[in-house]
Amino acid sequence: MPEEGEQIPIEHTEHQSNTGKWILLFLAIVFLAGAVYGYVTTQQHVEKLTKDLGDSQAQVAELKSRMQTAEASEDALAHQVGLTKKELAQRAAELQAEQRTAESRLQKEQNEAKEQIGQVSGEVAGVKTDVGGVKTDVASTKADLEATKAKLQSAVGDLGVQSGLIANTRGDLEVLKHKGDRNYYEFTLLRGAKPQAVATASLQLKKTDAKHGKFTINVTSDDKTIEKKDRNIAEPIQFYAGRDHLLFELVVWTVDKNKATGYLSTPKSAPTPVTAN
């Protein structure tokens, strides 16, 4: 410390005073800048809030206007139909209920219609199946008939005349009968029996050889008897009969020890059969 009566240098004191002033000035500037920034920011925020508030008030006003318009329209509609608001609301609810009921009924009817369509489709499918089965049966029958016709043979008779189709079974004979070209008479002859009338002729079985499929038969026609000896199964045996000299033809298709079966065919114009004496 300076001794009593010693003077402090003026230069050093002035330097300290200047430094303090600069510090205070800097702090004042910083404070002022912060205050200005805070004011500007606050002002902008206030302006934004003011604008948002204005927009909200405008929206509220528009909504209020719409509500007033809707209420006015509702009042006008109620006035037109002569109903109060409560009655109008009740009527609207009733209409909505009726609409839902109608929709439910329509949906039910649609479901029932679909079920009926499904049933009809099933029945149609069944009919188609039945028709298909009938077609198959007809085709099968036709094929069997064609196969039977194919098995029928044509041969030259024992008189040298070309015979028609020859039936080897009763089924083949039915086919020939349906053709309608000639008259057909089935017979079964017993060996050693009396002559048997077949159509306008008489037939008598004299002999059989089942092992070799041969037989001997007497044919009586126009009071004449002709012996057809050692004939074969399915061999056309021919003879002429009547005033018109018509060709008769017999075929034997089975022969056993004491019996022979077959048929006699005559032209469509042949006389009506009579019983032999």
TORSE-66773 format. One line per field, with one value per residue: x negated, y, z of N, C-alpha, C in turn; residue number from 0; residue in one letter. Coordinates in nm, 2 decimals, padded with zeros to 4 digits, m for minus. Layout:
N
nu <- X; ...
nv <- Y; ...
nw <- Z; ...
cau <- X; ...
cav <- Y; ...
caw <- Z; ...
cu <- X; ...
cv <- Y; ...
cw <- Z; ...
k <- NUM; ...
r <- A; ...
END
This chain:
277
nu <- m00.08; m00.03; m00.23; m00.16; m00.07; m00.17; m00.11; 00.14; 00.11; 00.25; 00.29; 00.32; 00.57; 00.75; 00.74; 00.86; 01.12; 01.21; 01.22; 01.43; 01.64; 01.66; 01.73; 01.98; 02.12; 02.12; 02.27; 02.51; 02.57; 02.61; 02.83; 03.02; 03.04; 03.14; 03.38; 03.50; 03.52; 03.68; 03.92; 03.98; 04.02; 04.23; 04.43; 04.47; 04.57; 04.81; 04.94; 04.98; 05.15; 05.36; 05.44; 05.51; 05.72; 05.90; 05.96; 06.07; 06.30; 06.43; 06.49; 06.65; 06.86; 06.94; 07.03; 07.23; 07.40; 07.47; 07.60; 07.82; 07.93; 07.99; 08.17; 08.37; 08.44; 08.53; 08.75; 08.90; 08.96; 09.10; 09.31; 09.42; 09.51; 09.68; 09.60; 09.46; 09.12; 09.05; 09.24; 09.17; 08.91; 08.98; 09.13; 08.93; 08.76; 08.94; 08.97; 08.70; 08.70; 08.89; 08.76; 08.54; 08.67; 08.79; 08.56; 08.46; 08.66; 08.64; 08.39; 08.43; 08.62; 08.45; 08.27; 08.43; 08.51; 08.27; 08.23; 08.44; 08.37; 08.14; 08.25; 08.41; 08.21; 08.08; 08.28; 08.31; 08.06; 08.09; 08.29; 08.15; 07.96; 08.13; 08.23; 07.99; 07.94; 08.16; 08.10; 07.86; 07.96; 08.13; 07.94; 07.79; 07.98; 08.03; 07.77; 07.76; 07.97; 07.86; 07.64; 07.76; 07.89; 07.67; 07.58; 07.76; 07.81; 07.78; 07.88; 07.86; 08.13; 08.25; 08.36; 08.22; 08.28; 08.23; 08.23; 08.39; 08.30; 08.17; 08.29; 08.13; 08.20; 08.46; 08.46; 08.35; 08.55; 08.75; 08.66; 08.67; 08.95; 09.03; 08.93; 09.12; 09.13; 09.21; 09.44; 09.42; 09.40; 09.37; 09.25; 09.26; 09.15; 09.21; 09.04; 09.16; 09.43; 09.77; 09.83; 09.79; 09.98; 09.87; 09.90; 10.02; 09.93; 09.82; 09.61; 09.38; 09.17; 08.93; 08.68; 08.38; 08.06; 07.88; 07.61; 07.47; 07.62; 07.83; 08.14; 08.45; 08.73; 09.08; 09.27; 09.58; 09.79; 10.04; 10.16; 09.95; 09.67; 09.34; 09.02; 08.77; 08.46; 08.20; 08.12; 07.96; 07.91; 08.02; 08.03; 08.19; 08.50; 08.68; 09.00; 09.27; 09.60; 09.96; 10.19; 10.07; 09.81; 09.63; 09.33; 09.24; 09.06; 08.87; 08.69; 08.48; 08.36; 08.28; 08.19; 08.26; 08.25; 08.52; 08.66; 08.73; 08.69; 08.80; 08.89; 09.14; 09.16; 09.36; 09.48; 09.62; 09.85; 09.96; 10.20; 10.46; 10.37; 10.47; 10.61; 10.45; 10.57
nv <- m00.12; 00.23; 00.46; 00.69; 01.00; 00.94; 00.96; 00.82; 00.68; 00.85; 00.76; 00.48; 00.46; 00.57; 00.39; 00.16; 00.25; 00.30; 00.04; m00.08; 00.07; m00.01; m00.28; m00.26; m00.13; m00.33; m00.53; m00.39; m00.37; m00.64; m00.71; m00.53; m00.63; m00.89; m00.82; m00.70; m00.92; m01.10; m00.94; m00.92; m01.19; m01.26; m01.09; m01.19; m01.45; m01.37; m01.25; m01.48; m01.64; m01.46; m01.47; m01.74; m01.75; m01.59; m01.74; m01.96; m01.85; m01.78; m02.03; m02.13; m01.95; m02.01; m02.28; m02.24; m02.10; m02.29; m02.48; m02.32; m02.29; m02.56; m02.62; m02.44; m02.55; m02.79; m02.71; m02.59; m02.82; m02.97; m02.81; m02.82; m03.08; m03.09; m03.17; m03.18; m03.12; m03.34; m03.53; m03.55; m03.66; m03.90; m04.02; m04.04; m04.23; m04.45; m04.49; m04.57; m04.81; m04.95; m04.97; m05.13; m05.36; m05.43; m05.47; m05.70; m05.88; m05.89; m06.00; m06.25; m06.36; m06.36; m06.56; m06.78; m06.80; m06.87; m07.12; m07.26; m07.24; m07.39; m07.64; m07.69; m07.70; m07.93; m08.11; m08.09; m08.18; m08.44; m08.53; m08.50; m08.70; m08.92; m08.91; m08.95; m09.21; m09.34; m09.29; m09.44; m09.69; m09.73; m09.71; m09.93; m10.13; m10.10; m10.16; m10.43; m10.53; m10.48; m10.64; m10.89; m10.90; m10.91; m11.16; m11.32; m11.53; m11.58; m11.81; m12.08; m12.27; m12.62; m12.67; m12.52; m12.26; m11.92; m11.84; m11.64; m11.44; m11.64; m11.77; m11.87; m11.90; m11.85; m11.59; m11.47; m11.53; m11.36; m11.12; m11.14; m11.16; m10.91; m10.77; m10.82; m10.92; m11.18; m11.45; m11.62; m11.93; m12.11; m12.43; m12.75; m13.07; m13.41; m13.71; m13.99; m13.92; m13.83; m13.66; m13.31; m13.01; m12.72; m12.40; m12.41; m12.66; m13.00; m13.15; m13.41; m13.57; m13.79; m13.91; m13.86; m13.73; m13.64; m13.62; m13.56; m13.35; m13.39; m13.47; m13.64; m13.56; m13.56; m13.38; m13.26; m13.13; m12.99; m13.24; m13.40; m13.58; m13.53; m13.65; m13.53; m13.60; m13.68; m13.41; m13.10; m12.91; m12.57; m12.56; m12.44; m12.57; m12.63; m12.60; m12.60; m12.47; m12.45; m12.30; m12.09; m12.16; m12.10; m12.03; m12.21; m12.24; m12.41; m12.42; m12.60; m12.55; m12.68; m13.01; m13.30; m13.62; m13.72; m13.51; m13.21; m12.86; m12.56; m12.34; m12.24; m12.06; m11.85; m11.69; m11.35; m11.35; m11.60; m11.87; m11.88; m12.05; m12.39; m12.66; m12.98; m13.30
nw <- 00.00; m00.06; 00.11; 00.37; 00.25; 00.01; m00.35; m00.56; m00.88; m01.15; m01.41; m01.40; m01.27; m01.44; m01.65; m01.55; m01.51; m01.77; m01.88; m01.73; m01.82; m02.08; m02.05; m01.93; m02.13; m02.33; m02.21; m02.20; m02.47; m02.54; m02.38; m02.48; m02.75; m02.70; m02.59; m02.80; m02.99; m02.85; m02.84; m03.11; m03.18; m03.00; m03.10; m03.36; m03.30; m03.17; m03.38; m03.54; m03.38; m03.37; m03.64; m03.67; m03.49; m03.61; m03.84; m03.72; m03.61; m03.85; m03.96; m03.76; m03.79; m04.05; m04.02; m03.84; m04.01; m04.19; m04.03; m03.96; m04.21; m04.27; m04.07; m04.15; m04.39; m04.30; m04.15; m04.36; m04.51; m04.33; m04.30; m04.55; m04.58; m04.37; m04.12; m03.79; m03.66; m03.50; m03.57; m03.84; m03.81; m03.69; m03.90; m04.09; m03.96; m03.96; m04.24; m04.30; m04.15; m04.29; m04.54; m04.47; m04.40; m04.65; m04.80; m04.67; m04.72; m05.00; m05.02; m04.91; m05.09; m05.32; m05.24; m05.21; m05.48; m05.59; m05.48; m05.59; m05.86; m05.85; m05.78; m06.01; m06.20; m06.11; m06.16; m06.44; m06.51; m06.42; m06.60; m06.84; m06.80; m06.79; m07.05; m07.19; m07.10; m07.22; m07.49; m07.51; m07.46; m07.68; m07.89; m07.82; m07.86; m08.13; m08.23; m08.15; m08.31; m08.56; m08.55; m08.53; m08.78; m08.94; m08.88; m09.01; m09.28; m09.64; m09.87; m10.13; m10.21; m10.19; m10.43; m10.60; m10.61; m10.53; m10.20; m09.95; m09.66; m09.40; m09.09; m08.80; m08.53; m08.29; m08.22; m08.45; m08.62; m08.53; m08.61; m08.89; m08.92; m08.85; m09.06; m09.26; m09.52; m09.59; m09.49; m09.18; m09.01; m08.72; m08.61; m08.44; m08.47; m08.40; m08.40; m08.59; m08.54; m08.65; m08.97; m08.95; m08.97; m09.12; m09.20; m09.53; m09.58; m09.50; m09.26; m09.18; m08.95; m09.02; m08.97; m08.76; m08.70; m08.47; m08.40; m08.64; m08.73; m08.91; m09.09; m09.20; m09.38; m09.46; m09.70; m09.76; m10.01; m10.20; m10.24; m10.29; m10.18; m10.08; m10.02; m09.83; m09.79; m09.56; m09.50; m09.40; m09.10; m09.10; m09.37; m09.65; m09.75; m10.02; m10.19; m10.43; m10.43; m10.46; m10.70; m10.82; m10.82; m10.61; m10.42; m10.15; m09.84; m09.60; m09.29; m09.07; m08.75; m08.52; m08.41; m08.24; m08.08; m08.10; m08.21; m08.40; m08.47; m08.62; m08.90; m09.14; m09.43; m09.63; m09.93; m09.93; m10.07; m10.04; m09.99; m09.73; m09.43; m09.37; m09.18; m09.17; m09.27
cau <- 00.00; m00.12; m00.25; m00.08; m00.13; m00.22; 00.00; 00.17; 00.09; 00.37; 00.30; 00.37; 00.71; 00.83; 00.75; 00.96; 01.25; 01.25; 01.25; 01.56; 01.74; 01.68; 01.81; 02.12; 02.18; 02.14; 02.39; 02.63; 02.60; 02.66; 02.96; 03.11; 03.06; 03.23; 03.51; 03.56; 03.55; 03.80; 04.03; 04.02; 04.08; 04.37; 04.52; 04.51; 04.66; 04.94; 05.01; 05.03; 05.26; 05.47; 05.49; 05.58; 05.85; 05.99; 06.00; 06.17; 06.43; 06.49; 06.54; 06.77; 06.97; 06.99; 07.10; 07.36; 07.49; 07.52; 07.70; 07.94; 07.99; 08.05; 08.29; 08.47; 08.49; 08.62; 08.88; 08.98; 09.00; 09.20; 09.43; 09.48; 09.58; 09.77; 09.56; 09.36; 08.99; 09.06; 09.32; 09.09; 08.80; 09.04; 09.16; 08.80; 08.72; 09.03; 08.93; 08.58; 08.73; 08.96; 08.66; 08.46; 08.76; 08.80; 08.43; 08.45; 08.75; 08.59; 08.27; 08.49; 08.67; 08.34; 08.21; 08.53; 08.51; 08.15; 08.25; 08.53; 08.29; 08.05; 08.33; 08.45; 08.09; 08.06; 08.38; 08.27; 07.94; 08.14; 08.35; 08.04; 07.90; 08.23; 08.23; 07.87; 07.96; 08.25; 08.02; 07.77; 08.04; 08.17; 07.82; 07.75; 08.08; 08.00; 07.65; 07.79; 08.04; 07.77; 07.56; 07.85; 07.91; 07.54; 07.56; 07.85; 07.74; 07.86; 07.82; 07.93; 08.21; 08.22; 08.41; 08.13; 08.33; 08.16; 08.31; 08.38; 08.22; 08.20; 08.29; 08.08; 08.25; 08.59; 08.44; 08.33; 08.68; 08.83; 08.61; 08.73; 09.09; 09.04; 08.91; 09.25; 09.12; 09.28; 09.51; 09.33; 09.47; 09.28; 09.30; 09.18; 09.19; 09.17; 09.01; 09.26; 09.56; 09.84; 09.81; 09.84; 10.01; 09.80; 09.95; 10.10; 09.86; 09.81; 09.47; 09.37; 09.03; 08.91; 08.55; 08.30; 07.92; 07.84; 07.47; 07.43; 07.71; 07.91; 08.27; 08.53; 08.87; 09.18; 09.34; 09.70; 09.85; 10.12; 10.19; 09.83; 09.57; 09.20; 08.93; 08.65; 08.38; 08.06; 08.10; 07.88; 07.96; 08.00; 08.04; 08.32; 08.57; 08.78; 09.10; 09.37; 09.74; 10.07; 10.22; 09.97; 09.68; 09.55; 09.22; 09.24; 08.93; 08.86; 08.55; 08.47; 08.24; 08.23; 08.23; 08.21; 08.28; 08.66; 08.74; 08.67; 08.76; 08.77; 09.00; 09.18; 09.19; 09.44; 09.50; 09.73; 09.97; 09.99; 10.34; 10.47; 10.34; 10.58; 10.56; 10.43; 10.65
cav <- 00.00; 00.35; 00.52; 00.81; 01.11; 00.91; 00.98; 00.70; 00.72; 00.89; 00.69; 00.35; 00.47; 00.60; 00.27; 00.07; 00.31; 00.28; m00.10; m00.10; 00.13; m00.10; m00.40; m00.22; m00.10; m00.46; m00.59; m00.32; m00.40; m00.78; m00.70; m00.47; m00.73; m01.00; m00.77; m00.68; m01.05; m01.15; m00.87; m00.96; m01.33; m01.26; m01.02; m01.29; m01.55; m01.31; m01.24; m01.61; m01.67; m01.38; m01.52; m01.87; m01.72; m01.54; m01.85; m02.05; m01.77; m01.78; m02.16; m02.14; m01.87; m02.09; m02.39; m02.19; m02.06; m02.42; m02.53; m02.24; m02.33; m02.70; m02.60; m02.37; m02.65; m02.89; m02.64; m02.58; m02.95; m03.01; m02.72; m02.86; m03.21; m03.07; m03.24; m03.11; m03.18; m03.46; m03.62; m03.58; m03.75; m04.03; m04.07; m04.08; m04.36; m04.55; m04.52; m04.65; m04.94; m05.02; m05.00; m05.25; m05.48; m05.46; m05.53; m05.83; m05.97; m05.91; m06.09; m06.38; m06.40; m06.40; m06.68; m06.89; m06.82; m06.94; m07.26; m07.32; m07.26; m07.51; m07.76; m07.71; m07.74; m08.07; m08.20; m08.09; m08.27; m08.58; m08.56; m08.52; m08.83; m09.02; m08.91; m09.01; m09.35; m09.39; m09.29; m09.55; m09.82; m09.73; m09.74; m10.07; m10.22; m10.09; m10.23; m10.57; m10.57; m10.48; m10.76; m11.01; m10.90; m10.95; m11.31; m11.39; m11.57; m11.60; m11.94; m12.14; m12.38; m12.75; m12.67; m12.44; m12.12; m11.83; m11.82; m11.51; m11.45; m11.76; m11.75; m11.98; m11.90; m11.79; m11.44; m11.43; m11.54; m11.24; m11.01; m11.16; m11.13; m10.76; m10.71; m10.82; m10.96; m11.31; m11.51; m11.72; m12.02; m12.19; m12.57; m12.85; m13.20; m13.52; m13.82; m14.10; m13.87; m13.81; m13.53; m13.19; m12.90; m12.60; m12.32; m12.49; m12.79; m13.09; m13.19; m13.53; m13.60; m13.94; m13.96; m13.76; m13.77; m13.53; m13.61; m13.49; m13.24; m13.42; m13.52; m13.67; m13.51; m13.56; m13.26; m13.29; m13.01; m13.01; m13.38; m13.46; m13.59; m13.53; m13.69; m13.45; m13.70; m13.64; m13.26; m13.04; m12.79; m12.43; m12.57; m12.40; m12.68; m12.55; m12.67; m12.51; m12.50; m12.37; m12.28; m11.99; m12.22; m12.02; m12.10; m12.23; m12.27; m12.44; m12.43; m12.66; m12.50; m12.77; m13.15; m13.39; m13.76; m13.74; m13.38; m13.11; m12.74; m12.47; m12.26; m12.25; m11.93; m11.85; m11.55; m11.28; m11.38; m11.75; m11.89; m11.89; m12.18; m12.48; m12.77; m13.10; m13.41
caw <- 00.00; m00.06; 00.24; 00.39; 00.18; m00.13; m00.44; m00.65; m01.02; m01.21; m01.53; m01.37; m01.23; m01.56; m01.73; m01.49; m01.53; m01.91; m01.89; m01.67; m01.91; m02.20; m02.01; m01.91; m02.27; m02.40; m02.15; m02.24; m02.61; m02.54; m02.32; m02.58; m02.86; m02.65; m02.57; m02.94; m03.05; m02.78; m02.88; m03.25; m03.17; m02.94; m03.19; m03.47; m03.24; m03.15; m03.51; m03.59; m03.30; m03.42; m03.77; m03.64; m03.42; m03.72; m03.93; m03.65; m03.60; m03.98; m03.97; m03.67; m03.86; m04.17; m03.97; m03.79; m04.12; m04.25; m03.94; m03.98; m04.34; m04.26; m03.99; m04.23; m04.49; m04.23; m04.12; m04.48; m04.55; m04.24; m04.33; m04.68; m04.56; m04.26; m04.00; m03.70; m03.67; m03.43; m03.66; m03.96; m03.77; m03.67; m04.03; m04.15; m03.90; m04.02; m04.38; m04.30; m04.11; m04.41; m04.64; m04.42; m04.41; m04.79; m04.84; m04.61; m04.79; m05.13; m05.01; m04.89; m05.22; m05.41; m05.19; m05.25; m05.62; m05.62; m05.44; m05.69; m05.98; m05.82; m05.79; m06.15; m06.27; m06.08; m06.23; m06.58; m06.52; m06.41; m06.73; m06.94; m06.77; m06.84; m07.20; m07.23; m07.09; m07.33; m07.62; m07.50; m07.48; m07.82; m07.96; m07.79; m07.93; m08.27; m08.25; m08.14; m08.43; m08.68; m08.53; m08.57; m08.93; m09.00; m08.87; m09.10; m09.41; m09.76; m09.93; m10.24; m10.16; m10.25; m10.57; m10.68; m10.61; m10.43; m10.08; m09.88; m09.54; m09.32; m08.95; m08.73; m08.40; m08.28; m08.22; m08.59; m08.69; m08.50; m08.70; m09.02; m08.91; m08.84; m09.19; m09.33; m09.66; m09.61; m09.37; m09.11; m08.92; m08.65; m08.59; m08.37; m08.52; m08.33; m08.49; m08.58; m08.52; m08.77; m09.03; m08.88; m09.06; m09.10; m09.31; m09.62; m09.61; m09.39; m09.24; m09.09; m08.93; m09.04; m08.92; m08.71; m08.67; m08.39; m08.40; m08.76; m08.76; m09.03; m09.07; m09.31; m09.35; m09.57; m09.72; m09.84; m10.05; m10.32; m10.24; m10.33; m10.08; m10.13; m09.92; m09.83; m09.72; m09.52; m09.51; m09.29; m09.02; m09.16; m09.52; m09.71; m09.82; m10.10; m10.27; m10.49; m10.39; m10.50; m10.84; m10.87; m10.82; m10.52; m10.36; m10.00; m09.79; m09.46; m09.24; m08.94; m08.68; m08.41; m08.43; m08.14; m08.10; m08.14; m08.24; m08.49; m08.47; m08.73; m08.94; m09.28; m09.48; m09.75; m09.99; m09.87; m10.15; m10.03; m09.94; m09.59; m09.38; m09.33; m09.09; m09.24; m09.23
cu <- m00.09; m00.12; m00.18; m00.15; m00.17; m00.10; 00.01; 00.16; 00.23; 00.40; 00.36; 00.52; 00.79; 00.84; 00.85; 01.10; 01.30; 01.29; 01.39; 01.67; 01.77; 01.76; 01.96; 02.19; 02.21; 02.26; 02.52; 02.67; 02.67; 02.80; 03.06; 03.14; 03.16; 03.37; 03.58; 03.60; 03.67; 03.93; 04.08; 04.08; 04.22; 04.47; 04.57; 04.60; 04.80; 05.01; 05.06; 05.15; 05.39; 05.53; 05.57; 05.72; 05.95; 06.04; 06.10; 06.30; 06.50; 06.56; 06.66; 06.89; 07.03; 07.08; 07.23; 07.46; 07.55; 07.62; 07.83; 08.01; 08.06; 08.18; 08.41; 08.53; 08.58; 08.75; 08.96; 09.04; 09.12; 09.33; 09.50; 09.56; 09.68; 09.73; 09.47; 09.23; 08.99; 09.13; 09.24; 08.97; 08.86; 09.07; 09.04; 08.75; 08.81; 09.00; 08.80; 08.61; 08.80; 08.86; 08.58; 08.54; 08.77; 08.67; 08.41; 08.54; 08.70; 08.47; 08.32; 08.54; 08.56; 08.28; 08.30; 08.52; 08.38; 08.16; 08.34; 08.46; 08.20; 08.13; 08.37; 08.33; 08.06; 08.16; 08.35; 08.15; 07.99; 08.21; 08.25; 07.98; 07.99; 08.23; 08.11; 07.88; 08.05; 08.18; 07.93; 07.84; 08.08; 08.05; 07.78; 07.85; 08.05; 07.88; 07.68; 07.87; 07.95; 07.68; 07.63; 07.87; 07.78; 07.52; 07.65; 07.78; 07.83; 07.79; 07.91; 08.00; 08.18; 08.28; 08.33; 08.18; 08.27; 08.26; 08.30; 08.29; 08.27; 08.19; 08.23; 08.13; 08.39; 08.57; 08.42; 08.46; 08.76; 08.78; 08.67; 08.88; 09.11; 09.01; 09.03; 09.24; 09.20; 09.36; 09.42; 09.42; 09.37; 09.34; 09.20; 09.23; 09.13; 09.15; 09.11; 09.40; 09.63; 09.80; 09.87; 09.86; 09.93; 09.83; 10.04; 10.04; 09.86; 09.66; 09.47; 09.22; 09.01; 08.78; 08.47; 08.16; 07.86; 07.69; 07.42; 07.52; 07.79; 08.05; 08.34; 08.67; 08.95; 09.26; 09.46; 09.77; 09.92; 10.14; 10.06; 09.73; 09.43; 09.11; 08.80; 08.55; 08.24; 08.03; 08.02; 07.95; 07.92; 07.99; 08.18; 08.38; 08.68; 08.88; 09.20; 09.51; 09.84; 10.08; 10.12; 09.83; 09.58; 09.44; 09.23; 09.10; 08.93; 08.72; 08.57; 08.35; 08.19; 08.28; 08.17; 08.26; 08.42; 08.73; 08.66; 08.76; 08.71; 08.89; 09.02; 09.21; 09.26; 09.45; 09.62; 09.86; 10.02; 10.13; 10.34; 10.45; 10.47; 10.52; 10.56; 10.52; 10.56
cv <- 00.12; 00.41; 00.66; 00.93; 01.08; 00.92; 00.86; 00.75; 00.74; 00.80; 00.55; 00.36; 00.50; 00.48; 00.18; 00.13; 00.29; 00.14; m00.13; m00.04; 00.04; m00.23; m00.37; m00.19; m00.23; m00.53; m00.52; m00.36; m00.54; m00.78; m00.64; m00.56; m00.84; m00.95; m00.75; m00.81; m01.11; m01.08; m00.91; m01.10; m01.33; m01.19; m01.12; m01.40; m01.50; m01.29; m01.37; m01.66; m01.59; m01.43; m01.65; m01.85; m01.67; m01.65; m01.94; m01.98; m01.78; m01.92; m02.18; m02.06; m01.95; m02.21; m02.35; m02.15; m02.19; m02.48; m02.45; m02.28; m02.46; m02.69; m02.54; m02.46; m02.75; m02.83; m02.63; m02.71; m03.00; m02.93; m02.77; m02.99; m03.20; m03.15; m03.15; m03.18; m03.32; m03.57; m03.65; m03.68; m03.89; m04.10; m04.12; m04.22; m04.47; m04.59; m04.60; m04.79; m05.02; m05.06; m05.12; m05.37; m05.53; m05.52; m05.67; m05.93; m06.00; m06.01; m06.24; m06.44; m06.44; m06.53; m06.80; m06.91; m06.90; m07.09; m07.33; m07.34; m07.38; m07.64; m07.79; m07.76; m07.89; m08.16; m08.20; m08.18; m08.41; m08.62; m08.58; m08.66; m08.94; m09.03; m08.98; m09.16; m09.41; m09.40; m09.41; m09.68; m09.83; m09.77; m09.88; m10.16; m10.22; m10.17; m10.38; m10.62; m10.58; m10.61; m10.89; m11.02; m10.95; m11.10; m11.38; m11.42; m11.59; m11.72; m11.98; m12.26; m12.51; m12.77; m12.58; m12.29; m12.04; m11.80; m11.68; m11.53; m11.57; m11.73; m11.88; m12.00; m11.84; m11.64; m11.39; m11.43; m11.41; m11.12; m11.02; m11.13; m10.98; m10.70; m10.71; m10.86; m11.09; m11.34; m11.62; m11.80; m12.11; m12.33; m12.65; m12.98; m13.31; m13.64; m13.93; m14.05; m13.85; m13.68; m13.42; m13.07; m12.78; m12.51; m12.40; m12.62; m12.87; m13.14; m13.31; m13.56; m13.75; m13.99; m13.84; m13.82; m13.64; m13.51; m13.53; m13.38; m13.26; m13.48; m13.55; m13.63; m13.52; m13.43; m13.29; m13.15; m13.04; m13.16; m13.46; m13.47; m13.61; m13.56; m13.60; m13.53; m13.64; m13.49; m13.21; m12.92; m12.66; m12.44; m12.54; m12.52; m12.62; m12.65; m12.57; m12.56; m12.40; m12.36; m12.18; m12.04; m12.13; m12.10; m12.09; m12.27; m12.30; m12.46; m12.49; m12.61; m12.58; m12.91; m13.22; m13.53; m13.79; m13.62; m13.29; m12.98; m12.65; m12.38; m12.28; m12.10; m11.94; m11.71; m11.49; m11.31; m11.53; m11.76; m11.90; m12.03; m12.26; m12.60; m12.90; m13.21; m13.52
cw <- 00.00; 00.08; 00.24; 00.33; 00.05; m00.23; m00.53; m00.80; m01.09; m01.34; m01.51; m01.34; m01.35; m01.65; m01.68; m01.51; m01.67; m01.94; m01.84; m01.76; m02.03; m02.17; m01.99; m02.04; m02.34; m02.35; m02.19; m02.38; m02.61; m02.48; m02.42; m02.70; m02.82; m02.64; m02.71; m03.00; m02.98; m02.82; m03.02; m03.25; m03.11; m03.03; m03.31; m03.42; m03.22; m03.28; m03.56; m03.51; m03.34; m03.55; m03.75; m03.58; m03.52; m03.81; m03.85; m03.63; m03.74; m04.00; m03.89; m03.73; m03.97; m04.12; m03.91; m03.90; m04.18; m04.16; m03.95; m04.11; m04.34; m04.18; m04.07; m04.33; m04.42; m04.20; m04.24; m04.52; m04.46; m04.26; m04.45; m04.66; m04.44; m04.14; m03.92; m03.72; m03.61; m03.51; m03.78; m03.93; m03.75; m03.80; m04.10; m04.10; m03.95; m04.16; m04.38; m04.25; m04.22; m04.52; m04.60; m04.44; m04.56; m04.84; m04.79; m04.69; m04.93; m05.13; m04.99; m05.02; m05.32; m05.37; m05.23; m05.40; m05.66; m05.59; m05.55; m05.82; m05.97; m05.84; m05.93; m06.23; m06.24; m06.15; m06.38; m06.60; m06.51; m06.54; m06.84; m06.92; m06.82; m06.99; m07.25; m07.22; m07.19; m07.46; m07.62; m07.52; m07.62; m07.91; m07.95; m07.86; m08.08; m08.31; m08.25; m08.26; m08.55; m08.67; m08.57; m08.72; m08.99; m08.99; m08.96; m09.23; m09.52; m09.83; m10.05; m10.19; m10.23; m10.39; m10.66; m10.69; m10.50; m10.32; m10.03; m09.76; m09.45; m09.17; m08.88; m08.58; m08.40; m08.28; m08.37; m08.66; m08.66; m08.58; m08.84; m09.02; m08.91; m08.98; m09.28; m09.47; m09.69; m09.48; m09.31; m09.01; m08.85; m08.63; m08.51; m08.41; m08.43; m08.42; m08.47; m08.56; m08.66; m08.84; m08.96; m08.98; m09.02; m09.23; m09.40; m09.66; m09.49; m09.38; m09.15; m09.08; m08.93; m08.97; m08.87; m08.69; m08.60; m08.40; m08.52; m08.80; m08.89; m08.99; m09.20; m09.28; m09.48; m09.58; m09.81; m09.87; m10.19; m10.35; m10.29; m10.21; m10.13; m10.01; m09.93; m09.73; m09.69; m09.54; m09.38; m09.22; m09.10; m09.31; m09.56; m09.79; m09.89; m10.18; m10.32; m10.45; m10.44; m10.65; m10.90; m10.86; m10.73; m10.45; m10.21; m09.96; m09.64; m09.42; m09.10; m08.87; m08.57; m08.44; m08.31; m08.17; m08.15; m08.19; m08.33; m08.48; m08.58; m08.77; m09.09; m09.32; m09.61; m09.80; m09.92; m09.94; m10.13; m09.97; m09.79; m09.54; m09.35; m09.25; m09.18; m09.18; m09.16
k <- 0; 1; 2; 3; 4; 5; 6; 7; 8; 9; 10; 11; 12; 13; 14; 15; 16; 17; 18; 19; 20; 21; 22; 23; 24; 25; 26; 27; 28; 29; 30; 31; 32; 33; 34; 35; 36; 37; 38; 39; 40; 41; 42; 43; 44; 45; 46; 47; 48; 49; 50; 51; 52; 53; 54; 55; 56; 57; 58; 59; 60; 61; 62; 63; 64; 65; 66; 67; 68; 69; 70; 71; 72; 73; 74; 75; 76; 77; 78; 79; 80; 81; 82; 83; 84; 85; 86; 87; 88; 89; 90; 91; 92; 93; 94; 95; 96; 97; 98; 99; 100; 101; 102; 103; 104; 105; 106; 107; 108; 109; 110; 111; 112; 113; 114; 115; 116; 117; 118; 119; 120; 121; 122; 123; 124; 125; 126; 127; 128; 129; 130; 131; 132; 133; 134; 135; 136; 137; 138; 139; 140; 141; 142; 143; 144; 145; 146; 147; 148; 149; 150; 151; 152; 153; 154; 155; 156; 157; 158; 159; 160; 161; 162; 163; 164; 165; 166; 167; 168; 169; 170; 171; 172; 173; 174; 175; 176; 177; 178; 179; 180; 181; 182; 183; 184; 185; 186; 187; 188; 189; 190; 191; 192; 193; 194; 195; 196; 197; 198; 199; 200; 201; 202; 203; 204; 205; 206; 207; 208; 209; 210; 211; 212; 213; 214; 215; 216; 217; 218; 219; 220; 221; 222; 223; 224; 225; 226; 227; 228; 229; 230; 231; 232; 233; 234; 235; 236; 237; 238; 239; 240; 241; 242; 243; 244; 245; 246; 247; 248; 249; 250; 251; 252; 253; 254; 255; 256; 257; 258; 259; 260; 261; 262; 263; 264; 265; 266; 267; 268; 269; 270; 271; 272; 273; 274; 275; 276
r <- M; P; E; E; G; E; Q; I; P; I; E; H; T; E; H; Q; S; N; T; G; K; W; I; L; L; F; L; A; I; V; F; L; A; G; A; V; Y; G; Y; V; T; T; Q; Q; H; V; E; K; L; T; K; D; L; G; D; S; Q; A; Q; V; A; E; L; K; S; R; M; Q; T; A; E; A; S; E; D; A; L; A; H; Q; V; G; L; T; K; K; E; L; A; Q; R; A; A; E; L; Q; A; E; Q; R; T; A; E; S; R; L; Q; K; E; Q; N; E; A; K; E; Q; I; G; Q; V; S; G; E; V; A; G; V; K; T; D; V; G; G; V; K; T; D; V; A; S; T; K; A; D; L; E; A; T; K; A; K; L; Q; S; A; V; G; D; L; G; V; Q; S; G; L; I; A; N; T; R; G; D; L; E; V; L; K; H; K; G; D; R; N; Y; Y; E; F; T; L; L; R; G; A; K; P; Q; A; V; A; T; A; S; L; Q; L; K; K; T; D; A; K; H; G; K; F; T; I; N; V; T; S; D; D; K; T; I; E; K; K; D; R; N; I; A; E; P; I; Q; F; Y; A; G; R; D; H; L; L; F; E; L; V; V; W; T; V; D; K; N; K; A; T; G; Y; L; S; T; P; K; S; A; P; T; P; V; T; A; N
END
